Amino acid sequence: MKTPLYCSVRKGLCCAILVLILILSCSFTTLGSVAERDDGLIISQLDARTTKNHYEYVTMVLKTGYGHEPQNKQGLNSLTNELVYLLLRTSCALEVNYYPFAEYTVFTFVVWPDDFTLFCAELDGLIRLDTLLLYDLCNELINLHLHTAETLSNQAQSILYELLYGPDHPYLNKFKPDYTKLSINEVNNWFRAIYKPNNLIISTTAKLPADFLKRPTGRDMKQKVLVAAIPPGYTDGPAQRFLASDAPLSTVFLAFPAPQPQEAEFFTGRIVQKHLHHQLWLSLRQDLGYCYDLQVNYSYLNEPTAPTITIAFQVLPENTEPALDAVFRVL
C-alpha cells in the first residue's frame, strides 16, 4: 500500500515539469499554447510581453533524469548533460542554467530577442548531433569528478535518501557515480538514445522556427525513447516514523517588481533586498516568532520576471493574517 509520503512525492514529480516551465520560463499570466507535434515534441509557446527591451526565455525539459541511468552506469546521464551544458555555454544565449533531477533534466536560457532565431538554430544543431566530439573535455570532467572530494552535505543527503528509498534505489545514483566505467563512447551512445523530439518539452516566449528539429540527421530521431521505470521507495522503512505531519503550515509568497535596468534606481534593488530581509527577520522571527526560515530573493536576469523581489515564509495557519500585517508594516 502506498504511503501518503510516496503518493505526494510521485504527484509532485509529475507536476514538476509544468511548475518548472511556469516558474523558470514564464512571467506571464496566461499560457499562449501547448501542442504536441507528430514526432512527439511538446511545444509550449507563451504570450509575448508588451514591454520594450525584454529578453526571450527558453526552457528545455529532457524527460530523462539520473534515476533512469542503466544499471552499473551511475553518473552517465549527469556526465552527458554536463557536456551538453558546456556546449550550450558557447551559444549566443546570455545565460544558460542546468538543473539535474532524478526523473527529468531541465535547461533554461535567456536570449536577446535579436538572437532568438540564431539560438534556436544552435540548439537544433546540437540536439541533432550524431556524436559529442568532446573526447578531451569528457576525460577532463571524469578526472575532475574522480578527484573531487564528496561534500558533507552530499553525504548527509545520501544517508537520508537511503533511509527513504532504500540503498539500491535509482534516486541514489547521483550519490554513487562510478566514473571509472564511463567514457566518451558511453556518453555518445546515451546522448543518441535520449536526445530525440519525443523525449523533449520546449517552452519559449517567441515562436519556434517551423523547421526546428525537422531537418535530416544521421540517426533515427523518431524512434520512441524508452527508459526503465523508477520503483517506489520504502513504504515502511525506518524513516517513516519521522515523516508524519501534525502541524500543517501556510506558505506565503509576496512578489513585487524592482526597478528596471533602464531606470536610475536599478542598482538599489539588491540594497532593498538586504534591507527587507533584515527587517522582516527581526519582526517575523525574532520579535514575533512566527516563522523560522524567511527568504527574500532578488532576481536580476535568470528569470523572466526579473527584476523582482520575492518574499517567502511559512507560518502556522492561525498566524497567517498577523504575519502578513507585520510584513505590510515593514513595506
N, C-alpha and C positions, 0 to 999 in steps of 0.2 A: 504493500500500500504506500502511495506517495505521501510524504510528509508535507505540511504547509511550506516548509523551507524549500523543498525540492520544487514544488509547484510554483512558488514565487520566483525562484531562480530561473526556471525554464520560461515562464511568462516574460520575465524581464529581458532574457536574452532574445526572445522572439520579437520584442518590441524595440530592442536596442537600435536596430538598423534605422527604423523610422525616426527614433529620437535623435540619433546622430545626424541624420540628414537635416532634420529641422533645426537642430542646435548649431551644428558645425557649418552648415551650408545655407542657412536661411535666416534672413532678417525681416521676413515679410509676414503679413497677417493671413494671406491666402496662398494656397498652392496652385500654381498655374495648371499643370497637367502631369499625369503619370501614365505611361504607356509601355507595353512590352512588345518588342519587335519580333519578327518571325524567327530570328536567330537566338531569341531568349534574352537579349539585352533589355534591361529595365531602365527607362529614361524618365527622370523627374525634372521638369523644367519649372522654375519658379518665376513668379511675376517680377518683371523688371522694376527697378526703383525709378522714381521720378526726379530724385535729387541729382545734381551735377557732381562731377568729379568723384564718382563712386568706383569701386572695384567690381570685377566679376569673380564669382566664387564657384568652385567645382569640388564636389565630393565624389570620390570613387570608393565603393564598398566591394571588396572581394569576399564572396560568400564561402571562404575557406580560411580557417584560423589555425593556430598552432595545435589545437585539440584534434585536428584531422591528420596530423603527420603520420606517415606509415610507421609500423612497429619497428623499433630499433633504429629509427631515423629522427630521434628527437632533435629539434633545432633546425630541421630542414626548411620548414615554412618561414621561420624567422630569418634565417640566412638569405633565403631567396628574396624576401621582401626588403631586407636591408639593402641588397644590391639594386633592386628596383628603385628604392628611395634615393639612393645615391645617384642613379641615372637621372631621376626626375629633378634632382637638385641642379642639374646642368641645363634644365629647360628655361624658358623665358618667364616662368612663374615667379612672382615676387616672393612668395612664401610657400613652402612645402612642409606638411606635417604628416607623420606616420603614427598610427595607433594600432598596435597588435592586440588582438583578443583571441580567446580560445575558439570561438565559433565563426569569426569573420575578421577581416582586416580592413582598416579604413585609412584612406589617404585624403587629405584636404589641401586645396590650393587657393591661393589668392593671385589673381591675374589682372593686369592692367587691361581695360576694355579694348584698346587698340591691338593688343597682343593675343586676344582670345582665340581667334582663328588659328594663329600660329601655334599656340599652346595645344589646341585640340589636335593639330597635325602631329605635334611631337608626342603627345600621349597615344594617339592612334598608332604611330610608327613603333613605339616601344612595346605596346601590347601585342602587335603582330610580329614581333621578332621571333625568329626560329631558335636562336640561342643568345644567351647573355655572354658576349665575348669579353669577360672580365676576369681572366684567369689569375692575374697578379693580385687584383683587388680582392677577389674571393679568398685567396690564400692569406692575404693580409688580415682580412676580417676573421678568418678562422684562427690565425695566430693570436690576434687581439683577444678573442674570446677565451682561448686556451690559457692565456697569461693574465687574465683579469680576475682578481680575487672576488669571490661572491660576497655581496654586502650582507650585513647583519639583518637588514630589512628583508632581503630576499629569503634568507634562511628562516626568519620568523614566519613569513608568508607561506613558505613551502610547508612548514610544520602545520600551519592552520589548514591549508588545502588538503594535506594528507589526512587530517582528522575529519574533515568534512566529506571528502570524496573517496578516500582510500589510497593506498600507496602506489597503485598502478593505474590510477585514473588519468585520462588524457589531459585533464586540466593541469597536471603537474609537469607536462612536457617542457614548459618554459623554464622550469627549475632544474631539469635533468638533461640538458642537451649534451650530446656526445659528438663533438666536432671532429674527433679522430676518424669517424666513419663517414664524414661528409666531404664532398669535393665539388668542383665546378660542374662535373658531369652529372652528379646527383641534382644539383641546383637546376641545370638546364632541363633535365627530364621533368622535374616538378613544375618548373615555370611553364613548359609546354602543356602540361596536364591541366593546370588550373587557370591560366590566363586566357579565357575564352569569353565571348559575349554572354553566353548563357550563365556564366558564373559571376557576372558583374552587375552592379547598380550604379548608374551615373546620375548625379543631381547637379544641375547648373542653373545659373541665373541668366544665361543667354542661350539662344538656340544652338544646339549642336549642329555641325555641318551634316548635310544629308548623306554623305558617303563615309561617315565615321564608322570605322571597323567593318567596312563593306568591301574594301579593295582586296585583291588576291594576296594570298600569303603562302608560305612554304609548308604550312601544316593545316590539319583539319580543324577549323575554328567552329564548326557546327556540332561536333561530337559532344554529347552531354557530359558535363563534369560530374563524376560520381565520387563521393568521399564516404569514409566509414562513419556510421552513426556514433555519436558520443553517448556512452552509457550514463545512467543516473548515478548520483553519489550514494553514500550511505543513507539508509533510512532509519537506522537505529544505532548509529555509531556513538563513540564516547563523547563527541562534541555536541550531540543533540540536546543534552540537558542544559546547555548554556544558551540555547537559542530561543527559548520561549520569551515572548514579549508581553509584559504585564502593564506597560505604560506607553500607549500609543502617543506619538509625537506629531505636532503640526509643523510642517516645513514651510517657511515663509521666504519668498523671493521678491525683492524690490529692485527695479532697474530704471535708470533714467539716463538720457543722453549726456555725454560730456562734450566740451567744446570741440568743434570740427577743426581739421588741420588748417583750413584757410582762415580761422578766427584767431585773433590776437591772444585769446585766453587758452589756446590749445595746450600749452605746456603746463598749465595749472592742474590738469586732470589727475596726474599722479600725486600731486600735493593734496588735492581734495580727497583722494582715496585713502591716503595715510591718515589724514585728519579724521575722517569719518570712522575708520577702523579703531583709532584710539578712543574717540569719544563714545562710540557705541559699546566698545569693550568695557569702558568704565561704567557706563549706565546699565547695560543689559546683564553683564556678568558680575562685575564687582559690586555694584550698588544694589541691584535688584535680584540678582541670582537667577534670572530667568533661563539662561542658556549657558552651555559650556563652551561650544565651539561656534564662533562668529566669523564669517568670511565677508570681506569687502574686496571685490575684484575690479580691476580696470583693464578693459580690452582695448588694445591700440590698433592692431592691424589684422590679427589672425582670425577674427570673426566678422561676419557681415554687418553686425550691429555696431561695430566699433565706430567712434569711441563711445564706450558705455561703461557706467559704473554700476555694479551689481552688488546688492546686499543679500546675504543668505544666512539663515539661522534656524534652529529647531527649538521649539518650546512645548510645554505641556498644553493641551487644548484649552484648558481654563485660563492660561496665561497669554493666549494669542492676542487678544484685544489690548490688554495693558502693555504688552511688549511693543505692539505697533504704535500705541500712543507715545511710548518712550522714544521710538525711532523718529517719529514725526516731530517731536520736540527738539531733537538734535538737528534734524534737517531744517 
